[in-house]
């Protein structure tokens, strides 16, 4: 079952969204402030978080930044609800990694559709990341095997060079002495 954390300080709005998500088959958790939402998300990471911009204490964008800073919650899709259509809100949200910004009033159907899209994108990204990790592990294993073979060949080459050097040294010991060019030749 998909799960969602709804962080909204207005009881009636939170109750409406909770009801709609439950009707759509979501397991829901609710929070009235960012501190509670952060605690809940870390304790039981949801498939998505929907948070209002204006929250008591830490705002919704700061909540996203806190979630992004924790590896347990960093990849959870995050949707921000706001009644402020200011460019500054959208800019801050984009810098924080917010997946989507919805302008209030927002219909439950629109919110549900956006959450579904964010979860689907997130699952696609997670699948691609998993595939990339697996491919990276395969390449690393091949590289390590190649490095092991190369180390083995280097050891064998060193042994051959030592044997050749010893053989060359022994053959010098057995060879007749050569004439010293500094001595005059008998004519």
C-alpha positions as CSV (number, residue, x, y, z in Angstrom):
1,X,0.0,0.0,0.0
2,X,1.3,3.5,-0.9
3,X,1.8,5.8,2.0
4,X,1.8,9.6,2.3
5,X,2.6,12.1,5.1
6,X,0.5,15.2,5.1
7,X,2.0,18.2,6.9
8,X,-0.7,20.9,7.2
9,X,-1.3,23.2,10.1
10,X,-5.0,23.8,9.3
11,X,-7.1,21.0,10.7
12,X,-9.9,21.1,8.1
13,X,-7.6,21.1,5.1
14,X,-5.5,18.3,6.6
15,X,-8.6,16.3,7.3
16,X,-9.9,16.8,3.7
17,X,-6.6,15.7,2.2
18,X,-6.3,12.7,4.5
19,X,-9.8,11.6,3.7
20,X,-9.2,11.9,-0.1
21,X,-5.9,10.0,0.1
22,X,-7.4,7.2,2.2
23,X,-10.2,6.9,-0.3
24,X,-7.6,6.5,-3.0
25,X,-6.0,3.6,-1.1
26,X,-3.1,5.5,0.7
27,X,-1.9,4.8,4.2
28,X,-1.8,8.3,5.6
29,X,0.1,10.0,8.4
30,X,-0.6,13.5,9.6
31,X,1.6,16.2,11.1
32,X,0.7,19.8,12.1
33,X,4.3,21.0,12.1
34,X,7.7,20.3,10.4
35,X,9.2,18.9,13.6
36,X,6.5,16.2,13.8
37,X,6.7,15.5,10.1
38,X,10.5,15.1,10.2
39,X,10.2,12.7,13.1
40,X,7.5,10.7,11.4
41,X,9.2,10.6,8.0
42,X,12.5,9.3,9.6
43,X,10.7,6.8,11.7
44,X,8.5,5.4,8.9
45,X,9.5,6.9,5.5
46,X,6.4,7.5,3.4
47,X,6.2,7.2,-0.4
48,X,5.6,11.0,-0.6
49,X,5.3,14.0,1.6
50,X,2.8,16.9,1.1
51,X,3.5,19.9,3.1
52,X,2.1,23.4,3.4
53,X,4.6,26.3,2.9
54,X,3.5,28.1,6.0
55,X,4.0,25.9,9.1
56,X,4.6,26.8,12.7
57,X,8.4,27.1,13.2
58,X,10.2,25.7,10.2
59,X,8.4,26.3,6.9
60,X,7.7,23.6,4.3
61,X,10.7,24.4,2.1
62,X,13.0,24.1,5.2
63,X,11.3,20.8,6.0
64,X,12.2,19.5,2.5
65,X,15.8,20.7,3.1
66,X,15.9,18.8,6.4
67,X,14.5,15.6,4.8
68,X,17.0,15.9,1.9
69,X,19.9,16.0,4.4
70,X,19.0,12.6,5.8
71,X,19.8,9.6,3.6
72,X,16.8,7.8,5.0
73,X,14.4,10.5,3.6
74,X,16.4,12.2,0.9
75,X,14.7,10.6,-2.0
76,X,11.1,10.9,-0.8
77,X,9.0,12.9,-3.3
78,X,8.0,16.2,-1.8
79,X,5.1,18.4,-2.8
80,X,4.6,21.9,-1.5
81,X,1.2,23.6,-1.1
82,X,1.1,27.4,-1.0
83,X,-1.3,30.3,-1.4
84,X,1.6,32.6,-2.4
85,X,2.3,32.6,-6.1
86,X,5.5,34.6,-5.7
87,X,8.6,33.8,-7.7
88,X,10.7,33.7,-4.6
89,X,8.6,30.7,-3.3
90,X,9.2,28.7,-6.5
91,X,12.9,29.6,-6.6
92,X,13.4,28.5,-3.0
93,X,11.4,25.4,-3.6
94,X,13.5,24.5,-6.7
95,X,16.7,25.0,-4.8
96,X,15.5,22.8,-2.0
97,X,14.6,20.0,-4.3
98,X,10.8,20.2,-4.0
99,X,9.3,17.9,-6.7
100,X,6.2,20.0,-7.3
101,X,4.5,23.2,-6.0
102,X,0.7,23.4,-6.0
103,X,-1.1,26.7,-5.6
104,X,-3.9,26.7,-3.1
105,X,-6.8,26.3,-3.3
106,X,-5.9,22.9,-4.8
107,X,-8.5,20.3,-5.5
108,X,-7.9,16.9,-3.9
109,X,-8.1,15.2,-7.3
110,X,-5.3,17.5,-8.6
111,X,-3.2,16.9,-5.6
112,X,-3.7,13.1,-5.8
113,X,-2.7,13.2,-9.5
114,X,0.4,15.2,-8.8
115,X,1.4,12.8,-5.9
116,X,0.9,9.8,-8.2
117,X,3.1,11.4,-10.8
118,X,5.8,12.3,-8.3
119,X,5.8,8.7,-6.9
120,X,6.0,7.2,-10.4
121,X,9.0,9.5,-11.3
122,X,10.7,8.6,-8.0
123,X,10.2,4.9,-8.6
124,X,11.7,5.3,-12.1
125,X,14.7,7.2,-10.7
126,X,15.2,4.6,-8.0
127,X,15.1,1.8,-10.5
128,X,17.6,3.6,-12.8
129,X,19.8,4.3,-9.7
130,X,19.6,0.6,-8.7
131,X,20.5,-0.5,-12.2
132,X,23.4,2.0,-12.3
133,X,24.7,0.7,-8.9
134,X,24.5,-2.9,-10.1
135,X,26.3,-2.1,-13.4
136,X,28.9,-0.2,-11.4
137,X,29.4,-3.2,-9.1
138,X,29.8,-5.5,-12.1
139,X,32.3,-3.2,-13.7
140,X,34.2,-2.9,-10.4
141,X,34.3,-6.7,-10.1
142,X,35.6,-7.0,-13.6
143,X,38.2,-4.3,-13.0
144,X,39.4,-6.0,-9.8
145,X,39.6,-9.4,-11.6
146,X,41.6,-7.7,-14.3
147,X,43.9,-6.1,-11.8
148,X,44.4,-9.4,-10.0
149,X,45.4,-11.0,-13.3
150,X,47.8,-8.2,-14.1
151,X,49.3,-8.4,-10.6
152,X,49.8,-12.2,-11.2
153,X,51.4,-11.5,-14.6
154,X,53.7,-8.9,-13.0
155,X,54.8,-11.4,-10.3
156,X,55.5,-14.0,-13.0
157,X,57.4,-11.5,-15.1
158,X,59.5,-10.5,-12.1
159,X,60.3,-14.2,-11.4
160,X,61.3,-14.8,-15.0
161,X,63.6,-11.7,-14.9
162,X,65.2,-12.9,-11.6
163,X,65.8,-16.4,-13.1
164,X,67.2,-14.8,-16.3
165,X,69.4,-12.6,-14.2
166,X,70.6,-15.5,-12.1
167,X,71.2,-17.6,-15.3
168,X,73.1,-14.7,-16.9
169,X,75.2,-14.3,-13.7
170,X,76.0,-18.1,-13.7
171,X,77.0,-18.0,-17.3
172,X,79.4,-15.2,-16.6
173,X,81.0,-17.2,-13.9
174,X,81.5,-20.1,-16.2
175,X,82.8,-18.1,-19.2
176,X,86.5,-17.9,-19.8
177,X,88.1,-14.6,-18.8
178,X,88.2,-12.1,-21.6
179,X,91.3,-10.2,-22.5
180,X,91.9,-7.0,-20.6
181,X,92.0,-4.3,-23.1
182,X,94.4,-2.3,-20.9
183,X,97.1,-5.0,-21.2
184,X,99.3,-5.0,-24.2
185,X,98.9,-7.8,-26.6
186,X,101.7,-10.2,-27.3
187,X,102.6,-10.0,-30.9
